[in-house]
Amino acid sequence: MAPQPKNRPLSSPVFAPFGIEGCGVSVPKPGQVLGRFHFGNPDAHAPCGLATDLRWLGGDQDVEVWETQAEVQRAGQDALAVSFTEDVLLTSLQIPIGLAEDPADKARIAYQRLVAEVQAWGYPWLLRAWNFIPGINRGEGDGERYRRFCLGRSLGLEDQGIQPSELCAATAVGTHGDRLIVHLLAGAKPGTPLENPRQMAAYRYPRIYGVRSPSFARALGTPFAGGRVGLLISGTASIVGHRTVHPYQTLPQLKETIQNLQAVLLSAKEYWGQTGSREFDNASLLRVYVRYPEQWPEIAGHLREVWPDVPLIGLEADICRRDLMLEIEAFHPL
């Protein structure tokens, strides 16, 4: 039997990064929805649907809804449709790709098109990206598919004039699908990139990780309802400096990942001069990518011990490095 949402009492049943205040407990109106992530659900092809090609393992929500307090408008074609308000725009692109095809070529095309699209609409500032890559760990050395993807993404961003200081929060995980999926959130105004003091900036990784380093910031703060800051945290794993720690060990990696997330939260709190809690709570959201589905209950149980109130979404996914067992992305309002 497939797992079911636990339906724990939440401050909101939806993830609302730009309008969590006042959304109450009702499902948002379609006119206020930027997009809905449906995990392993054919409804991802419906209006507002955002495909991932990932299987949902459990947690509090099996649909992740990005909503705003402003009216959302929609335009474009199915291949490159957009949802937007005065402040933000969300667009997606899916490109068929076989396991014998080079992800660098497809990733470069995807980022050229997506960044050109958001720039043309007047939203030049990249805020958040999600990348779903078939067979991410296949290949060896510089021929590994994730490294090839990083090369193509870097070139595509460079083609559109994006500088390292303008990189956004991002996640890249592997699927068992047959298409490269990229979702891109952009803003009319810039966010504030933030790095993790425990980690080297990914875009400065040494040559041993590929011809081009991964092109993302560890986190990004963006204006939020009520004058607050919404912290978008990239996919975070058991990496200190630039090296994997506790290779192939799930629970030690989870504990190290938690330390990395806490370090980002503390840095954000200090940067924006916040006086409240730096822990995740029921206004936050953790999306947890797990390489081996049978390990999800133990992972979820440990996260509940650390952050009892935070909503969780567990997904089966391959992680960008073969020795990494899990990765966590997050949202938190400061």
SVG drawing of the C-alpha trace seen along z (x, -y; Angstrom):
<svg xmlns="http://www.w3.org/2000/svg" viewBox="-11 -45 52 47">
<polyline fill="none" stroke="black" stroke-width="0.4" points="0.0,0.0 1.3,-3.4 2.1,-5.7 -0.4,-8.4 0.1,-11.9 0.0,-12.0 -2.2,-15.1 -0.5,-16.5 -1.9,-19.8 -0.1,-22.6 -0.3,-26.3 -1.2,-25.9 -1.8,-22.9 0.2,-24.5 3.7,-25.8 3.2,-29.6 6.6,-31.3 5.4,-34.7 2.1,-34.8 2.0,-32.5 0.4,-35.2 -3.3,-35.1 -3.7,-32.0 -5.3,-30.2 -6.1,-26.5 -8.1,-26.5 -6.7,-25.5 -5.6,-28.6 -7.7,-29.9 -6.4,-28.8 -5.8,-32.5 -3.2,-32.7 -1.2,-29.6 2.1,-29.9 2.5,-26.2 1.9,-22.8 4.6,-20.1 2.9,-16.7 5.2,-13.9 4.6,-10.8 1.1,-12.0 -0.3,-12.4 -2.0,-15.6 1.4,-17.2 0.3,-17.7 -2.8,-19.7 -2.7,-23.6 -0.2,-24.8 1.3,-21.3 5.1,-21.0 6.5,-17.6 9.4,-16.0 9.5,-12.3 10.1,-11.4 8.2,-9.0 6.7,-10.3 7.8,-8.3 5.8,-9.9 5.6,-12.9 2.9,-15.6 2.2,-16.7 2.1,-14.9 1.5,-18.1 3.7,-21.2 1.8,-24.4 3.6,-27.7 1.1,-30.5 1.1,-34.3 -1.3,-36.9 -1.4,-38.6 -3.4,-37.5 -1.5,-35.1 -1.6,-35.4 -0.6,-32.7 0.7,-32.9 3.0,-31.1 2.7,-27.7 2.7,-24.3 6.3,-23.8 7.3,-27.0 4.3,-28.3 4.7,-31.0 2.9,-31.9 3.5,-35.4 2.6,-38.2 4.0,-41.7 7.0,-40.4 7.7,-36.8 7.5,-34.5 7.7,-30.7 8.4,-28.8 9.4,-25.3 10.9,-23.3 11.0,-19.6 13.4,-18.2 13.4,-14.5 16.8,-12.9 18.0,-9.3 20.7,-7.8 23.1,-7.8 22.6,-11.5 24.9,-14.2 23.2,-16.2 25.5,-19.1 23.8,-19.9 20.3,-19.6 21.1,-21.6 22.7,-24.4 19.6,-24.6 17.3,-24.5 19.1,-27.4 19.5,-29.5 15.7,-29.3 14.5,-29.7 16.8,-32.6 16.0,-34.3 12.3,-33.8 12.3,-35.3 14.5,-38.2 12.1,-38.9 9.2,-39.0 11.0,-41.5 12.1,-39.2 15.9,-39.2 16.8,-38.0 17.0,-34.2 15.7,-33.1 15.3,-29.3 15.8,-26.4 15.0,-22.7 16.7,-20.3 15.6,-16.7 18.2,-14.7 17.7,-11.1 20.7,-8.8 22.5,-11.5 25.3,-9.1 26.0,-7.3 29.4,-7.7 32.9,-8.1 35.1,-11.1 34.3,-14.2 31.8,-12.0 29.6,-11.6 26.1,-12.8 25.9,-15.2 29.3,-16.8 28.1,-17.1 24.9,-18.7 26.9,-21.2 28.9,-22.1 25.8,-22.7 24.1,-24.7 27.1,-26.9 27.4,-27.6 23.7,-28.3 23.8,-30.8 27.0,-32.4 25.4,-32.7 22.7,-34.8 25.1,-37.0 24.4,-35.6 27.4,-36.3 28.5,-34.1 27.2,-36.9 23.7,-36.4 23.4,-32.7 20.3,-31.5 19.4,-28.7 19.0,-25.3 18.6,-21.6 19.8,-18.9 18.8,-15.3 18.5,-12.2 15.4,-10.5 14.5,-7.3 12.6,-9.2 13.3,-10.0 13.3,-13.9 15.4,-16.7 13.0,-18.9 14.0,-22.4 11.7,-24.7 12.9,-28.3 11.6,-31.0 12.7,-34.5 12.0,-38.0 11.5,-41.5 13.8,-42.5 17.0,-40.6 17.2,-38.3 20.2,-38.1 22.5,-35.1 23.9,-33.5 26.6,-30.9 27.2,-28.3 30.3,-29.0 30.9,-25.3 31.1,-24.8 33.0,-26.1 30.8,-28.0 29.8,-25.4 30.7,-27.6 34.3,-27.7 34.7,-23.9 38.2,-22.7 38.7,-21.0 38.3,-17.5 34.5,-18.0 34.4,-18.6 35.2,-21.0 32.7,-23.5 31.6,-23.8 28.0,-23.6 26.3,-26.9 24.2,-27.8 24.2,-29.7 23.7,-27.7 20.6,-29.8 18.8,-33.0 16.7,-35.4 13.8,-37.0 11.1,-39.6 8.2,-37.9 4.7,-38.9 4.6,-41.4 8.1,-42.8 9.8,-39.5 12.4,-37.5 11.7,-34.1 14.8,-32.0 15.1,-29.5 17.7,-26.9 19.4,-24.8 19.7,-21.1 22.0,-20.5 24.0,-17.3 26.8,-15.9 29.6,-18.1 32.1,-20.1 34.4,-22.4 34.0,-20.6 34.3,-17.0 31.7,-14.4 31.9,-13.4 30.6,-10.0 30.5,-8.5 27.7,-5.9 26.6,-6.3 23.0,-7.5 22.5,-8.5 25.8,-10.2 25.2,-12.0 21.8,-13.1 23.3,-14.5 25.9,-16.4 23.3,-17.7 21.3,-19.0 24.4,-20.9 24.8,-22.5 21.1,-23.6 21.5,-25.0 24.6,-26.9 22.7,-28.5 19.8,-29.5 22.2,-31.0 24.0,-33.0 20.7,-34.2 19.5,-35.3 22.7,-37.2 22.7,-38.8 19.1,-40.1 19.4,-40.9 16.6,-38.5 15.9,-37.9 13.5,-35.0 14.2,-31.3 16.6,-30.0 15.0,-26.5 12.6,-25.2 9.0,-25.2 5.5,-24.7 5.9,-27.7 8.9,-26.0 9.1,-23.1 11.8,-20.4 11.8,-18.5 14.0,-15.4 15.5,-13.4 16.4,-9.8 18.5,-7.5 17.1,-4.2 13.4,-4.4 13.6,-1.8 15.6,-4.3 12.9,-7.0 11.2,-6.0 14.5,-6.3 15.4,-9.6 11.9,-11.0 12.0,-9.9 15.3,-11.6 14.2,-14.8 11.1,-14.7 13.3,-14.5 15.3,-17.6 12.4,-19.7 9.1,-18.2 6.8,-20.7 8.4,-21.1 6.4,-19.7 8.2,-17.0 8.1,-15.7 10.0,-12.6 11.0,-11.7 13.0,-8.9 15.9,-10.4 19.5,-9.8 21.8,-12.3 24.5,-14.2 27.4,-12.3 27.3,-8.5 28.6,-8.5 25.7,-10.7 22.6,-9.0 20.3,-12.0 19.9,-15.7 17.5,-18.2 16.2,-21.5 14.2,-23.9 12.1,-27.0 12.0,-29.1 10.4,-32.5 12.7,-34.8"/>
</svg>
